[in-house]
Amino acid sequence: MSFILQIRLKNIDGVLERVLGTIRYRGHQLLRLMAHPTPDGSSMDVTLKVDAGRGGTHLTRHLQKLFDVEAVECYSEVAHARYG
């Protein structure tokens, strides 16, 4: 089962490594990553495609606990392809 995560991160050193470490530690496999800074440079928008045996809700809750994560949204890959 794969799903899409859209994450807004504070643009600080090591933030992407912390997010990727959490994903790996929780047993998920990263399939695709796209990241770019916001126009003002204070944040970073990251889109991840993740493959895992369980849904994205569990991982979303863990990512929301990281102090440098501003927002997380999780979509099933089918819904994301259809609507987004």
JOHUCOR-V141834 format. One line per field, one symbol per residue. ss: DSSP state (H for helix, E for strand, L for the rest). psi: psi as a letter, one per 20 degrees, with the letter a starting at -180 (. if undefined). burial: # if it has 16 or more other C-alpha atoms within 10 Angstrom, else .. Layout:
ss->???
psi->???
burial->???
This chain:
ss->LEEEEEEEEELLLLHHHHHHHHHHHLLLEEEEEEEEELLLLLEEEEEEEEELLLLHHHHHHHHHLLLLEEEEEEEEHHHHHHHL
psi->pqrpppppqpmrpighhgghhggghjjqpphqppqqqrhiiirppppqpqprhrrigghghhhhiphjphqpqpqqhghghgi.
burial->.##########...##..##.##....##.............##########..##..##..#....###.#.####.......
